[in-house]
Structures are given as C-alpha cells and as structure tokens.
C-alpha cells in the first residue's frame, strides 16, 4: 500500500482536483447512459415478447 502526500496545495493542485472530479462525473454519466440504454432496450424486448 502506498501513501501519497501532496504538498502542492496551490491553484494548480485545486484545478487538477476539479478536473479529476469533472472527469469522474463524465465517466459516471457515460456509464449511466449505457446502463439506461440497455435497460430501455431490455424492457422494450420484454414488452414485444409478451
């Protein structure tokens, strides 16, 4: 296990953290979009079968 200590707490570090946070939100939104699409298609197929 590694412990990382960041000593640069200036604007650059804050900007990097914000960019990382936005990147995580974009990644999560992409996963939700794909999961939602599969769920919709699955429900559509189930509806057509019945």
Backbone as numpy.savetxt, mean C-alpha at the origin, in Angstrom:
# Nx Ny Nz CAx CAy CAz Cx Cy Cz
19.32 -9.68 14.12 18.46 -8.49 14.12 19.36 -7.26 14.12
19.00 -6.31 13.31 19.80 -5.08 13.23 19.00 -3.91 13.79
19.70 -3.05 14.50 19.09 -1.84 15.04 19.65 -0.65 14.26
18.78 0.10 13.63 19.21 1.24 12.82 18.86 2.51 13.56
19.86 3.35 13.77 19.65 4.63 14.42 19.92 5.72 13.40
18.90 6.52 13.13 19.05 7.59 12.15 19.36 8.88 12.89
20.53 9.45 12.57 20.95 10.67 13.27 20.56 11.92 12.51
20.23 11.78 11.22 19.87 12.95 10.42 18.37 13.22 10.59
18.04 14.17 11.47 16.63 14.46 11.73 16.21 15.79 11.11
16.91 16.21 10.09 16.59 17.48 9.42 15.47 17.32 8.43
15.36 18.28 7.53 14.28 18.26 6.54 14.39 17.07 5.61
15.63 16.72 5.26 15.81 15.62 4.31 15.22 14.32 4.87
15.49 14.05 6.15 14.96 12.85 6.78 13.44 12.87 6.82
12.87 14.03 7.12 11.41 14.14 7.18 10.80 13.93 5.79
11.45 14.50 4.79 10.93 14.35 3.43 10.98 12.89 3.01
12.07 12.20 3.39 12.21 10.80 3.02 11.13 9.97 3.72
10.84 10.28 4.97 9.81 9.54 5.69 8.44 9.79 5.07
8.17 11.02 4.68 6.89 11.33 4.04 6.77 10.61 2.71
7.84 10.61 1.93 7.82 9.91 0.65 7.59 8.42 0.84
8.20 7.87 1.87 8.02 6.44 2.15 6.58 6.17 2.56
6.01 7.07 3.36 4.62 6.90 3.79 3.68 6.96 2.59
3.90 7.91 1.70 3.06 8.01 0.50 3.23 6.78 -0.38
4.46 6.28 -0.45 4.70 5.08 -1.23 3.94 3.89 -0.65
3.91 3.80 0.68 3.16 2.71 1.32 1.67 2.85 1.06
1.16 4.09 1.10 -0.26 4.29 0.82 -0.58 3.90 -0.62
0.31 4.29 -1.57 0.07 3.93 -2.97 0.08 2.42 -3.14
1.01 1.75 -2.47 1.11 0.30 -2.57 -0.15 -0.35 -2.00
-0.61 0.14 -0.85 -1.82 -0.41 -0.23 -3.04 -0.16 -1.11
-3.11 1.02 -1.73 -4.24 1.33 -2.60 -4.24 0.40 -3.81
-3.07 0.10 -4.33 -2.97 -0.82 -5.47 -3.44 -2.21 -5.09
-3.03 -2.66 -3.90 -3.45 -3.99 -3.44 -4.96 -4.03 -3.24
-5.52 -2.96 -2.65 -6.97 -2.90 -2.43 -7.72 -2.89 -3.76
-7.18 -2.19 -4.75 -7.82 -2.14 -6.06 -7.85 -3.52 -6.70
-6.72 -4.21 -6.65 -6.66 -5.56 -7.23 -7.59 -6.50 -6.49
-7.58 -6.45 -5.15 -8.44 -7.33 -4.36 -9.92 -7.02 -4.63
-10.23 -5.73 -4.74 -11.62 -5.34 -5.02 -12.07 -5.82 -6.38
-11.17 -5.74 -7.36 -11.51 -6.20 -8.71 -11.78 -7.70 -8.71
-10.92 -8.47 -8.02 -11.14 -9.91 -7.96 -12.45 -10.22 -7.24
-12.73 -9.51 -6.17 -13.97 -9.76 -5.43 -15.18 -9.45 -6.31
-15.10 -8.36 -7.07 -16.22 -7.99 -7.94 -16.43 -9.05 -9.03
-15.34 -9.47 -9.64 -15.45 -10.49 -10.70 -15.97 -11.81 -10.13
-15.50 -12.16 -8.93 -15.97 -13.39 -8.30 -17.47 -13.32 -8.04
-17.92 -12.18 -7.49 -19.36 -12.01 -7.22 -20.15 -12.04 -8.53
-19.58 -11.46 -9.58 -20.26 -11.45 -10.87 -20.41 -12.87 -11.41
-19.34 -13.65 -11.32 -19.38 -15.04 -11.80 -20.37 -15.86 -10.97
-20.35 -15.69 -9.66 -21.29 -16.41 -8.80 -22.73 -16.03 -9.17
-22.95 -14.77 -9.43 -24.29 -14.32 -9.82 -24.73 -14.90 -11.15
-23.80 -15.05 -12.09 -24.15 -15.62 -13.40 -24.41 -17.12 -13.32
-23.72 -17.79 -12.39 -23.91 -19.24 -12.25 -25.29 -19.54 -11.67
-25.73 -18.76 -10.69 -27.00 -19.07 -10.02 -28.19 -18.69 -10.87
